[in-house]
Each structure stands twice: as structure tokens, then as C-alpha cells.
């Protein structure tokens, strides 16, 4: 088996390409089911954010895995692969695992050390679990990645310098307006990103906020938090001339504002400067809006690098997280190597329990006068003997699982303890995977949902 990730992000694809590879939230369950049904894919998780679309998979064919995932993308997005292959990256095994750790901890983000991606990966993993798209490997790997990322943000100061996307948007606005005093801000969309941006703008002097959203209820909820006024998207178009700053972050599939609507608003504004930033993917604002006089339009890709001074401090802290990632990668490797011995150990324990139970039954028949107290003591002592006899063999086979000739060692272990029948019976009770280090069959260790680490928040809308 192999772990791979295929994806595109803000480094490999501009926003006009990324927006063609976004998954609507309501489509993700169906996408996961289709991905899981794709040939050679045993487990799958889809991580889709404004800056990346990544498909994680456990595959059984190393040389064709990329081809099958590209085929899935071709079918799902209805685009020929020639239009997107050059924008894709693919990592395998250790590189794929390390990449997940870097993504989850915020080291691979446009804004180094940002924490929102942690919640987004968590949400993606939990959805994949719900759709039964994960199994033994991803249940362990994603739990480990989320736990490590939480620890990274707790034990380092990588998140202390303010360099969030919303902060960067405000910094970009300062290029147009020296200050935001007496400026009117229109926020389109009522999600977490909109809320954070509104707070940053208010903290920098903006004294009037209009919150526009598809549903008036959500607009009112955010407007109350920001001390602003709510309106619907239709009303926002008629009030656009009132705004000096427009920040848009919705989940709409098409443009929320067109060039014609903005041009009409600018006539009513008598061509006073209008600053607009689109932090949505797919984009909310028609790119041709930039051709309207005195309108300054930016998209999410324009945010990169505008807060370089604060990022430098985060880069220094990232070295500490890189060291954590190296340790976690080694820990996962060690766990992965021992997967093949789990069914062997269970088979030995099962056989020992059977022998112990049969011996106790035989003794009770031969010594019927033994009391319950005596039987309890005998049962306890004989069980202790069995466990002590198994202790060293179990410890040694775990150690040998990580060595060069692990497969031969496990084959010999099975023969020495005559575990063939116990293994066969165990395989009937649990799903079987091919062991990464042995020719012996390996029952799934744990395909049940895992408990999330405390403090790992869900992704915000």
C-alpha cells in the first residue's frame, strides 16, 4: 500500500485556475464516494480551501495511482487533464505524509502559521470518516497530524505576529487610503473571514460598516457583532455607491458584482476612489471591474508577501515545527512497520487464551472438589504464566518488524507457534489489508472513528 497526495495550490495555480477546482460543500460527500470507488483507491480524504484542493489517498498500485486520481479529477470537474496537469503536484509515501503535517500546521499556507487550515483539515477528515472513506492508515495519520498541529501552535509562538488573510487585506487597503477614518466599509458575505476582516477595519478607524449577505438573518447576526447595518445582496448593489471599501468573501459559484454594477455605482460616487478586495475562491468580483476608473481591485493572490516583516518571525518559529514534523514522521513510520505483526500477536494471544481455557476446564473436571476461591487463585496464576511466556516473543517480533528481513521473521514466527489456523479465523472476523512488511495477511487495526484531540476547532464557514 502507498499514501499519496495529488493537488494544486496558490503556488502552482493562479486563482483563475484554482476556482475551477473547488468543491461545493454539499457536493463533497458525493465526491468522496466517487473517489473511494475509483480504481486502486482504498482510502480517501479531500481537503478543499480557497488556497488549495488536495486529494489524499491510500492506493494499492504505486505506478498508476496518479493516473487514476487525475482521471477522477477529469470526470468530476469535466475538464480534460491537459488543462490542469501542469498545475498539479504529487507526493508519495514519506513526502505525502510530511506534506500533510506541513499543511495542517500552517507551514504550507500563504500566510505561514495560520490556524484556520487546522480546522479545515479536521472537518475534511471527519467528513471522510462519516462517508466511510477512511480506514486504518488515514484514521491514524490524520489524527496524528491534527494532534501535532495543535501542539505546534501551543508550544511555539508562530501565531503571535498578526499575518492573517483578513489582516493582510486591511494592510493592502492602506495603500489606497492612508487611514480608514470616516470611511464606509461594505462586507459581502457573513462568514468567519468576513467577521475577522470587519474587526480589523474597525480597529483601524473605519466607523461605518454595511454587512450584505444572501440571507438577511446571517447579515444581521454579523452586523450586530460589528455595530453595523445589515442588508441583502440585492440591496447591497443599490447601496454600493455608499462604500469606500468593499471586502467580499462568499461561497457563491458565480460573480456577486459585475463591472456594469460597479461602474454605475462609481458614477453616483463622482469617481471617488473605491477599494475592493476579493478573498473568495471562486472569485466573487468580476475581474474586469479593475478597468473601471478609480477602482482598485485585488484578489486573494495579491495578499502574498504584503506582510513580510511579520512573516520573518514566523519563519524562525517554523524551524521548531519542522523538527516536530521529523519526529512525527519517524513515529508514523515505526507504527506503520508494526502493522504487519498486529494480527500475529492477536493470533498468538487468541491461541494462548484457548489453551488456558481448555486447561482450566480439564482441571475442573479432574478436581471437582476445588472451591471458587481456589479456582480463582489457580486461574490467576496460570494466566500470569501464559502472559509471561508470551511477553518476550511479542516484544521481539515487534522489534524485528522494523528490520530488513521482517517478512521472513514473521513467517518464522507463524510456523514456530503454529498460528496458521488462528490467523485464518482472525481474518474472517476483520477486514484484511496487505501488510506493508510481510507476506502474512493483516487484519485492520482500527477502522472505527477516532477521538479528535482536545482544542482542535472545526473549520469556520
C-alpha positions as CSV (number, residue, x, y, z in Angstrom):
1,X,0.0,0.0,0.0
2,X,1.1,3.6,-0.6
3,X,0.0,7.0,0.6
4,X,-0.2,9.8,-2.0
5,X,-1.5,13.3,-2.3
6,X,-2.4,15.0,-5.6
7,X,-3.3,18.6,-5.6
8,X,-2.9,22.2,-6.7
9,X,-2.4,25.3,-4.5
10,X,-1.7,29.0,-4.6
11,X,1.9,28.3,-5.6
12,X,1.2,26.1,-8.6
13,X,-2.0,27.6,-9.9
14,X,-3.4,31.2,-10.0
15,X,-6.8,32.0,-8.7
16,X,-8.5,31.8,-12.1
17,X,-7.3,28.1,-12.3
18,X,-8.0,27.2,-8.6
19,X,-11.6,28.4,-8.8
20,X,-12.3,25.8,-11.4
21,X,-11.3,23.1,-9.0
22,X,-13.4,24.0,-6.0
23,X,-15.8,21.6,-4.3
24,X,-19.1,23.0,-3.1
25,X,-19.7,21.9,0.5
26,X,-22.8,20.0,-0.4
27,X,-21.0,18.1,-3.2
28,X,-18.2,16.8,-1.0
29,X,-20.0,13.6,0.2
30,X,-20.7,12.5,-3.3
31,X,-17.1,13.4,-4.4
32,X,-15.7,11.3,-1.6
33,X,-17.9,8.3,-2.6
34,X,-16.8,8.7,-6.2
35,X,-13.1,9.0,-5.2
36,X,-13.3,5.9,-3.0
37,X,-14.9,3.9,-5.9
38,X,-12.0,4.9,-8.2
39,X,-9.8,2.0,-9.2
40,X,-6.9,1.2,-6.8
41,X,-8.0,3.7,-4.2
42,X,-8.6,2.2,-0.7
43,X,-9.0,5.3,1.4
44,X,-9.5,8.9,0.6
45,X,-9.8,12.4,2.1
46,X,-10.4,15.7,0.1
47,X,-9.0,18.9,1.6
48,X,-10.5,21.9,-0.3
49,X,-9.9,25.5,0.8
50,X,-9.6,28.9,-1.0
51,X,-5.9,28.3,-1.5
52,X,-5.7,24.6,-2.2
53,X,-7.5,21.5,-3.5
54,X,-5.8,18.3,-2.4
55,X,-6.8,14.6,-2.8
56,X,-5.2,12.3,-0.2
57,X,-5.4,8.6,-1.0
58,X,-4.2,5.2,0.1
59,X,-3.6,3.2,-3.1
60,X,-2.6,-0.4,-3.9
61,X,-0.8,0.4,-7.2
62,X,2.2,2.6,-6.9
63,X,2.9,3.3,-10.6
64,X,-0.7,4.1,-11.7
65,X,-2.1,5.9,-8.7
66,X,-1.5,9.4,-10.1
67,X,-3.2,8.4,-13.3
68,X,-6.4,7.2,-11.5
69,X,-6.7,10.3,-9.4
70,X,-6.2,12.6,-12.4
71,X,-9.0,10.5,-14.1
72,X,-11.2,11.2,-11.1
73,X,-10.5,15.0,-11.4
74,X,-11.1,14.9,-15.1
75,X,-14.5,13.3,-14.6
76,X,-15.6,15.3,-11.6
77,X,-14.6,18.7,-12.9
78,X,-15.4,17.8,-16.5
79,X,-12.1,19.2,-17.8
80,X,-9.5,17.5,-20.0
81,X,-6.4,16.8,-18.0
82,X,-4.3,18.7,-20.5
83,X,-5.8,21.9,-19.0
84,X,-4.7,21.2,-15.4
85,X,-1.9,18.6,-15.2
86,X,0.9,21.3,-15.4
87,X,-0.6,22.8,-12.2
88,X,-0.6,19.6,-10.2
89,X,1.9,18.3,-7.7
90,X,2.0,14.7,-6.4
91,X,3.8,13.4,-3.3
92,X,4.2,9.8,-2.4
93,X,4.7,7.9,0.9
94,X,7.0,9.8,3.2
95,X,6.8,13.0,1.2
96,X,3.0,12.8,1.2
97,X,2.9,12.3,5.0
98,X,5.3,15.2,5.6
99,X,3.2,17.4,3.3
100,X,0.1,16.7,5.3
101,X,1.9,17.6,8.6
102,X,3.1,20.9,7.0
103,X,-0.3,21.7,5.6
104,X,-2.1,21.0,8.9
105,X,0.4,23.0,11.0
106,X,0.1,26.0,8.6
107,X,3.7,25.8,7.2
108,X,2.4,25.3,3.7
109,X,-0.1,28.2,3.9
110,X,0.1,31.5,2.0
111,X,0.2,33.1,5.5
112,X,2.7,31.0,7.4
113,X,1.4,29.6,10.7
114,X,-2.3,30.5,10.1
115,X,-4.6,28.3,12.2
116,X,-7.8,28.2,10.0
117,X,-6.3,25.3,7.9
118,X,-6.2,23.1,11.1
119,X,-10.0,23.3,11.4
120,X,-10.4,22.8,7.7
121,X,-8.3,19.6,7.6
122,X,-10.2,18.3,10.7
123,X,-13.5,19.0,9.0
124,X,-12.3,17.2,5.8
125,X,-11.2,14.2,7.8
126,X,-14.3,13.9,9.9
127,X,-16.5,14.1,6.7
128,X,-14.4,11.4,5.1
129,X,-14.8,9.2,8.2
130,X,-18.6,9.8,8.1
131,X,-18.7,8.7,4.4
132,X,-16.6,5.6,5.4
133,X,-13.8,6.7,3.0
134,X,-11.0,6.3,5.6
135,X,-9.6,3.2,7.2
136,X,-6.6,2.0,9.3
137,X,-3.9,4.3,7.8
138,X,-5.8,7.6,7.5
139,X,-7.5,7.2,10.8
140,X,-4.1,7.1,12.4
141,X,-2.3,9.6,10.1
142,X,-4.9,12.4,10.2
143,X,-5.4,12.1,14.0
144,X,-1.6,12.3,14.4
145,X,-1.4,15.3,12.0
146,X,-4.1,17.2,13.8
147,X,-2.6,16.5,17.3
148,X,0.8,17.6,16.1
149,X,-0.5,20.8,14.6
150,X,-2.4,21.7,17.8
151,X,0.8,21.1,19.8
152,X,2.9,23.2,17.3
153,X,0.7,26.2,17.8
154,X,0.7,25.8,21.6
155,X,4.4,25.2,22.0
156,X,5.7,27.8,19.6
157,X,4.9,31.5,19.0
158,X,4.4,31.0,15.3
159,X,0.9,32.5,15.6
160,X,1.7,35.6,17.6
161,X,2.5,38.0,14.8
162,X,-0.7,39.1,13.0
163,X,-0.5,38.0,9.4
164,X,-3.9,36.5,8.7
165,X,-5.6,36.9,5.4
166,X,-8.0,39.5,6.9
167,X,-5.1,41.4,8.4
168,X,-3.3,41.4,5.0
169,X,-6.5,42.7,3.4
170,X,-6.5,45.7,5.7
171,X,-2.8,46.3,5.1
172,X,-3.5,46.3,1.4
173,X,-6.3,48.8,1.8
174,X,-3.8,51.2,3.5
175,X,-2.1,51.6,0.1
176,X,-5.2,53.3,-1.2
177,X,-6.3,55.1,2.0
178,X,-3.7,56.5,4.5
179,X,-6.3,55.8,7.2
180,X,-9.9,54.5,7.4
181,X,-11.4,57.3,9.4
182,X,-14.8,58.3,8.2
183,X,-14.7,55.5,5.6
184,X,-17.7,53.2,4.9
185,X,-17.0,49.5,4.7
186,X,-19.2,47.1,2.9
187,X,-18.6,43.4,3.8
188,X,-20.2,41.0,1.4
189,X,-20.6,37.5,3.0
190,X,-21.2,36.8,6.7
191,X,-18.6,34.0,7.3
192,X,-15.7,34.0,9.8
193,X,-13.3,35.6,7.3
194,X,-15.7,38.5,6.8
195,X,-16.1,38.9,10.6
196,X,-12.3,39.0,11.1
197,X,-11.8,41.5,8.3
198,X,-14.6,43.7,9.6
199,X,-13.0,43.7,13.1
200,X,-9.6,44.6,11.6
201,X,-11.1,47.5,9.6
202,X,-13.0,48.8,12.7
203,X,-9.8,48.6,14.8
204,X,-8.1,50.7,12.1
205,X,-10.7,53.5,12.2
206,X,-13.5,52.6,9.9
207,X,-16.6,53.9,11.6
208,X,-19.4,52.7,9.4
209,X,-20.0,49.1,8.3
210,X,-22.6,47.6,6.0
211,X,-23.0,43.8,6.0
212,X,-24.5,42.2,3.0
213,X,-25.5,38.6,2.8
214,X,-27.8,36.3,0.8
215,X,-29.8,35.7,3.9
216,X,-30.7,38.8,6.0
217,X,-30.7,36.8,9.2
218,X,-26.9,36.0,8.9
219,X,-26.2,39.6,7.8
220,X,-28.0,40.9,10.9
221,X,-26.1,38.5,13.1
222,X,-22.7,39.7,11.9
223,X,-23.8,43.4,11.7
224,X,-24.8,43.2,15.4
225,X,-21.2,42.0,16.3
226,X,-19.6,44.8,14.3
227,X,-22.0,47.6,15.2
228,X,-23.0,47.8,11.5
229,X,-26.2,47.7,9.4
230,X,-27.4,44.6,7.6
231,X,-28.8,44.2,4.1
232,X,-29.4,41.6,1.4
233,X,-27.2,41.2,-1.6
234,X,-29.8,42.8,-3.9
235,X,-29.9,45.8,-1.5
236,X,-26.1,45.9,-1.5
237,X,-26.0,46.6,-5.2
238,X,-28.2,49.7,-4.7
239,X,-26.0,50.9,-1.8
240,X,-22.7,50.2,-3.4
241,X,-22.1,53.9,-4.0
242,X,-22.0,54.5,-0.2
243,X,-19.0,52.2,0.3
244,X,-15.3,53.3,0.2
245,X,-14.1,49.8,0.9
246,X,-15.6,46.5,-0.3
247,X,-14.5,43.2,1.1
248,X,-16.1,40.1,-0.5
249,X,-15.9,36.6,0.8
250,X,-18.9,34.4,-0.1
251,X,-19.4,30.8,-1.2
252,X,-21.2,31.9,-4.4
253,X,-20.4,29.9,-7.6
254,X,-20.6,33.0,-9.8
255,X,-19.8,36.7,-9.7
256,X,-21.6,38.6,-6.9
257,X,-20.7,42.0,-8.5
258,X,-20.3,42.8,-12.2
259,X,-18.4,45.6,-14.0
260,X,-21.6,47.3,-15.0
261,X,-22.9,47.4,-11.4
262,X,-19.6,48.9,-10.1
263,X,-19.4,51.4,-13.0
264,X,-22.9,52.6,-12.2
265,X,-22.0,53.0,-8.5
266,X,-18.9,55.0,-9.4
267,X,-21.0,57.5,-11.4
268,X,-23.0,58.1,-8.2
269,X,-19.8,58.3,-6.2
270,X,-18.5,61.0,-8.6
271,X,-15.4,58.8,-9.2
272,X,-14.1,58.9,-5.6
273,X,-11.6,56.0,-5.0
274,X,-13.2,52.7,-4.3
275,X,-11.0,49.9,-2.8
276,X,-12.2,46.4,-3.5
277,X,-10.7,43.1,-2.4
278,X,-12.0,39.6,-3.3
279,X,-10.9,37.0,-0.9
280,X,-13.2,34.3,-2.2
281,X,-12.5,31.3,-4.3
282,X,-14.2,31.0,-6.7
283,X,-14.0,34.8,-7.1
284,X,-16.9,37.0,-6.2
285,X,-15.9,40.1,-8.1
286,X,-15.7,40.2,-11.9
287,X,-12.0,40.8,-12.8
288,X,-13.0,43.3,-15.4
289,X,-14.1,45.6,-12.6
290,X,-10.4,46.6,-12.4
291,X,-10.9,48.5,-15.7
292,X,-13.3,51.0,-14.1
293,X,-11.6,54.3,-13.4
294,X,-10.6,54.9,-9.7
295,X,-11.5,51.4,-8.7
296,X,-8.7,49.4,-7.1
297,X,-9.5,45.7,-7.3
298,X,-7.3,43.0,-5.7
299,X,-7.9,39.2,-5.3
300,X,-6.5,36.7,-2.8
301,X,-3.3,36.2,-4.7
302,X,-2.4,39.8,-4.2
303,X,-2.1,39.3,-0.5
304,X,1.0,37.2,-0.7
305,X,4.1,39.0,0.6
306,X,2.5,42.2,1.8
307,X,3.3,41.5,5.5
308,X,6.8,40.2,5.0
309,X,8.2,41.7,8.2
310,X,5.8,39.7,10.4
311,X,6.3,36.6,8.4
312,X,10.0,36.7,9.1
313,X,9.3,36.0,12.8
314,X,7.0,33.1,11.8
315,X,9.7,31.6,9.6
316,X,12.1,31.5,12.6
317,X,9.4,29.7,14.6
318,X,8.7,27.3,11.7
319,X,12.1,25.7,12.2
320,X,10.8,24.3,15.5
321,X,7.8,22.9,13.8
322,X,9.9,21.3,11.1
323,X,11.7,19.4,13.9
324,X,8.4,18.3,15.3
325,X,7.4,17.0,11.9
326,X,10.5,15.0,11.5
327,X,9.8,13.3,14.8
328,X,6.1,12.6,13.9
329,X,7.2,11.2,10.5
330,X,9.5,8.8,12.2
331,X,6.8,7.9,14.7
332,X,4.3,7.1,11.9
333,X,7.0,5.0,10.1
334,X,7.5,3.0,13.2
335,X,3.8,2.5,13.7
336,X,3.4,1.5,10.0
337,X,6.1,-1.1,10.2
338,X,4.4,-2.8,13.2
339,X,1.1,-3.1,11.4
340,X,2.0,-6.5,10.0
341,X,2.7,-8.0,13.4
342,X,-0.7,-7.0,14.9
343,X,-2.7,-10.0,13.5
344,X,0.2,-12.3,14.5
345,X,0.2,-11.1,18.1
346,X,-3.6,-11.3,18.2
347,X,-3.4,-14.9,16.8
348,X,-0.9,-15.9,19.5
349,X,-2.9,-14.3,22.3
350,X,-6.1,-16.0,21.0
351,X,-4.4,-19.4,20.8
352,X,-2.9,-18.9,24.4
353,X,-6.4,-18.0,25.7
354,X,-7.9,-21.0,24.1
355,X,-5.2,-23.3,25.6
356,X,-5.6,-21.7,29.0
357,X,-9.4,-22.1,28.9
358,X,-9.2,-25.8,27.9
359,X,-6.7,-26.5,30.6
360,X,-8.9,-24.9,33.3
361,X,-11.9,-26.9,32.1
362,X,-9.9,-30.1,32.2
363,X,-8.6,-29.4,35.7
364,X,-12.1,-28.6,37.0
365,X,-13.3,-32.0,35.7
366,X,-10.4,-33.8,37.3
367,X,-10.6,-31.9,40.6
368,X,-14.3,-31.2,41.1
369,X,-13.9,-30.5,44.8
370,X,-12.0,-27.3,44.3
371,X,-13.8,-24.2,45.7
372,X,-14.4,-20.9,43.9
373,X,-11.6,-19.2,45.9
374,X,-9.0,-21.9,44.9
375,X,-10.2,-21.8,41.3
376,X,-9.8,-18.0,41.2
377,X,-6.2,-18.2,42.5
378,X,-5.3,-21.0,40.1
379,X,-6.8,-19.2,37.2
380,X,-5.0,-16.0,38.0
381,X,-1.6,-17.7,38.5
382,X,-1.8,-19.8,35.3
383,X,-2.9,-16.8,33.3
384,X,0.2,-15.0,34.6
385,X,2.4,-17.8,33.5
386,X,0.9,-17.7,30.0
387,X,1.3,-13.9,29.7
388,X,4.9,-14.0,30.9
389,X,5.7,-16.8,28.4
390,X,4.3,-14.6,25.6
391,X,5.9,-11.4,26.7
392,X,9.4,-11.9,25.2
393,X,8.2,-13.4,21.8
394,X,5.8,-10.5,21.4
395,X,8.4,-7.9,22.2
396,X,11.0,-9.5,19.9
397,X,8.6,-9.7,16.9
398,X,7.7,-6.1,17.3
399,X,11.4,-5.2,17.2
400,X,12.0,-7.4,14.2
401,X,9.1,-5.8,12.3
402,X,11.3,-2.8,11.6
403,X,14.3,-4.7,10.4
404,X,15.4,-5.6,6.9
405,X,14.1,-9.2,6.8
406,X,10.9,-8.6,8.7
407,X,8.8,-10.7,6.3
408,X,11.0,-13.8,6.9
409,X,10.9,-13.2,10.7
410,X,7.1,-13.0,10.7
411,X,6.8,-16.1,8.6
412,X,9.1,-18.0,11.0
413,X,7.0,-16.6,14.0
414,X,3.8,-18.1,12.5
415,X,5.5,-21.5,11.9
416,X,7.1,-21.7,15.4
417,X,3.8,-21.0,17.2
418,X,1.7,-22.8,14.6
419,X,-0.6,-19.8,14.1
420,X,-1.9,-20.6,10.7
421,X,-5.4,-21.6,11.9
422,X,-5.7,-18.7,14.4
423,X,-4.7,-16.3,11.6
424,X,-7.3,-17.7,9.3
425,X,-10.0,-17.4,11.9
426,X,-9.0,-13.9,12.8
427,X,-9.1,-12.8,9.1
428,X,-12.7,-13.9,8.9
429,X,-13.6,-11.5,11.8
430,X,-11.9,-8.4,10.4
431,X,-11.3,-6.7,7.1
432,X,-7.9,-7.8,5.6
433,X,-5.2,-5.5,4.3
434,X,-1.9,-6.4,2.8
435,X,0.9,-5.9,5.3
436,X,3.5,-3.4,4.2
437,X,6.3,-5.5,5.5
438,X,5.1,-9.1,5.4
439,X,3.5,-11.7,3.1
440,X,1.2,-12.6,6.0
441,X,-2.4,-11.2,5.9
442,X,-3.0,-8.3,8.2
443,X,-6.4,-7.6,9.8
444,X,-7.4,-3.9,10.1
445,X,-6.1,-2.5,13.3
446,X,-8.9,0.0,13.8
447,X,-11.4,1.3,11.3
448,X,-13.7,2.9,13.8
449,X,-13.9,6.8,14.1
450,X,-11.1,8.2,16.2
451,X,-11.4,10.7,19.0
452,X,-10.2,14.2,18.0
453,X,-7.6,15.9,20.1
454,X,-8.9,18.5,22.5
455,X,-8.8,22.0,21.3
456,X,-8.9,21.3,17.6
457,X,-11.6,23.5,16.4
458,X,-13.9,22.9,13.4
459,X,-13.4,24.9,10.3
460,X,-15.3,28.1,10.1
461,X,-17.7,28.9,7.3
